[in-house]
């Protein structure tokens, strides 16, 4: 039986009155045991659509049309909603981009931990309460006893994200998926939250999949990287290999877009070549690309 997460030929489309937009074009990747994998790319490249398709959190009009997502022998795509709910939270923890959208503003934090346990058939007893307090403390939450008795609106953005991390790890999942977990935080808090998330996941033998547009996050926290552009993985491999010796023109341009402290005069921006075969819809018409504008232009800053 295969361990970890194995995604194969994932195709996701958005159906509307205006037609069909294909957002993912046959995505395939693996996340092994005790491994941190990063998905990186510009906004609109399909990063969040990948993870939400895999764990069935994709909202209409999005639909997974093809592909599999095997997690420890089970195809998540084919599981009914009732079964996938038992996996989300218990086997797969999820850290959302906005912590305040993941927390109920009118329910005490303690009750929200209890609701997680109840949803998975567990009684919220003193032992589980102690685990919640332990996770809050390990996540860097000051005065966890006070926080657990309070509400989400009483927390700063950084503290709220730490609470969400503790909730994601509450039932000891084997895989943690973090979708842009630090986008809304300032730089200092970003580093603290990512340090905490990595320590509590990889340090306990878990795997983690991080979605980000920040190349620095991938360089500092990930073992492998998947580079996405217009709904496709254009390059993948160990971070040290991809970032030092990139092969795809988009990866090169993405890395060149990073501001260098002592950058020379910027050369003329280079267009990214793209060769996208258009897949046919059942009725013979062509689906629109996820990006109908011209290819993104990034300003190179590395010397040739």
Secondary structure, DSSP 8 states (H G I E B T S, - for coil): ---SEEEEEEEEEEEETTEEEEEEEEEEEEE-TT-EEEEE--TTSSHHHHHHHHTT---TTEEEEEEEEEETTEETTTS-HHHHHHHBTTTEEEE-S-HHHHS-TTS-HHHHHHHHHHHTT----HHHHHHHHHHHHHTT-TTHHHHHTS-GGGS-HHHHHHHHHHHHTTT--SEEEEESTTTTS-HHHHHHHHHHHHHHHHTTT-EEEEEES-HHHHHHH-SEEEEEETTEEEEEEEHHHHHHS--SHHHHHHHHTS--TT--S----EE--------B-TTS-B-EES--S---EE---S--
